[in-house]
């Protein structure tokens, strides 16, 4: 691990911007920008390598209820499994325009003979309202696992305060430092220096995207199979 605390990131940004003490920028203001930059870096890493921040949530469904709250730190879904005994089955998403097709289509059944379900991610963003996974048709009384990408850690609200830790992995924290330093310099109207920081951030971003894309150096990427047989279950 190549960890950096919030305090270390703030110090590095101050050094790069040549602002070692609070002036235009208080520590609290720098911390807000660090948090924003962490979120952007997180998004780039998640896009380059989605499984880097993979987590799993178990959901127990009940007959008559189609929508269930997703975890507070949910960002994007990667896969959804249905668990029946020791068996696992991949659940596929549906488009909103297809909702009635699955509601009435009795051809699509689970291995135990009950109606099968597809899912869709709904709602979210509104304060106090979690994003939800909604099944169609009624999922019945079953157990599902949602494999999802974790949302960015919150450096501003993190319980660790200045000791809150980011794993820079391979020096990826440089992107955050250059991004924050550029904002600090721009605020004091040092635009030439700010542009230089942005150029350095661009170089760090190219390096990040190149290095983060594939953590399995032993095998070349493969095309995901979307069809395995002719059944509706495996479509």
C-alpha positions, 0 to 999 in steps of 0.5 A, spaced: 500 500 500 502 507 498 497 510 503 497 518 504 493 521 510 488 527 509 494 531 512 499 529 508 495 530 501 494 538 504 501 539 505 503 536 499 498 541 495 501 547 499 508 545 497 506 544 490 502 551 490 508 554 494 502 556 500 505 553 506 501 557 511 494 559 510 492 565 506 487 565 501 486 558 503 484 555 510 486 548 512 478 547 512 477 550 504 483 545 502 480 539 505 474 541 501 477 541 495 481 534 497 475 531 498 472 533 491 478 531 488 478 524 491 471 523 488 474 525 481 480 520 482 475 515 485 471 515 479 476 515 474 479 509 477 472 505 478 471 506 470 478 504 468 478 498 473 471 497 476 472 491 481 477 495 484 472 498 489 467 492 489 463 490 495 457 485 496 450 487 499 445 481 500 438 482 499 432 478 502 426 479 498 419 478 500 413 476 496 409 483 494 415 487 495 419 489 488 423 495 490 429 494 496 434 500 498 441 499 496 447 500 501 449 507 503 455 507 499 452 504 493 455 507 486 454 502 480 452 495 480 456 490 477 452 484 477 446 481 481 445 474 483 440 469 485 441 464 491 437 458 491 440 453 496 447 452 494 446 454 486 447 461 484 444 464 478 445 471 474 440 476 474 439 480 468 437 488 468 431 490 464 429 497 460 424 501 463 420 500 456 420 492 458 417 492 464 410 489 462 414 484 458 417 481 464 410 482 468 406 477 464 411 473 461 410 466 464 415 463 459 421 466 464 421 461 470 426 459 475 429 452 476 424 451 482 418 453 477 417 460 480 417 466 476 423 469 475 425 476 475 430 482 472 432 488 476 433 495 474 436 501 479 432 506 480 431 513 484 437 516 488 440 523 489 434 526 493 437 527 500 435 521 505 433 517 499 437 511 497 438 508 490 433 502 490 434 496 486 427 494 483 425 487 480 420 485 475 416 481 476 415 480 483 421 477 486 418 472 491 421 470 497 428 469 495 435 471 497 439 476 492 446 478 492 448 485 489 455 486 487 456 493 486 462 499 486 463 503 492 462 510 492 468 515 494 470 515 501 468 522 504 475 525 506 471 531 509 466 527 513 471 521 515 471 519 522 479 519 521 479 527 520 486 529 518 488 521 519 483 519 514 487 515 509 487 514 501 491 508 498 495 512 492 496 505 490 502 507 484 502 514 486 495 516 483 495 521 489 499 525 485 492 527 481 489 529 487 495 534 489 496 537 482 488 538 482 488 541 488 494 545 487 491 548 481 485 551 484 489 554 490 494 558 485 488 560 480 484 563 486 490 567 488 490 569 480 497 565 479 494 563 472 501 561 469 503 556 475 495 554 475 496 552 468 503 548 469 499 544 475 494 542 470 499 540 465 502 536 471 495 533 472 494 531 465 500 527 465 498 524 472 491 522 469 494 519 463 499 515 467 493 513 472 489 510 466 494 506 463 496 503 469 490 502 473 486 499 467 488 492 468 491 489 474 491 482 471 498 482 468 498 475 466 492 474 461 489 479 456 482 482 457 476 477 454 470 479 451 464 477 456 459 472 453 452 475 453 449 468 451 450 461 453 444 458 451 437 459 448 433 459 454 430 466 457 434 465 464 441 465 460 439 470 455 
